[in-house]
Amino acid sequence: MADCTAPDANRSELTTLFEGMVDELYQWRDKHPGASLDEIARQVGPRRRPLMGALIAQLACQHGNGTVVEGVNCPRCGQRMIYKGQSSIRQEHLEGEIDFERAYYHCPACKAGLFPP
């Protein structure tokens, strides 16, 4: 899970994930010397999803965790929202599952919730 407050740790985590994926794929390739390009691509595809999910989460966190000092107005009803702290979020994306913590706001008027960008 990306830590929006520790970009250097995130980068290190991403590098470790990538190196692990590469090592695993090289080991697989050693065991399958006759594999076709399509077979190789089928091995890479599912292994890259966690890596891409981690990268997207880190890029989403690059400019902070969504906490806004001046407050947030509800996009639905316009009332002032209440900051409820950090909350984990999992977003499914074509490139992978994205896990990160973001600021969460709740509107007492219309009961809407918001994870700011």
Summary of the structure (lengths in Angstrom):
residues: 117
radius of gyration: 19.2
end to end distance: 16.7
largest distance: 63.3
contacts: 299
relative contact order: 0.18
helix: 42%
strand: 24%
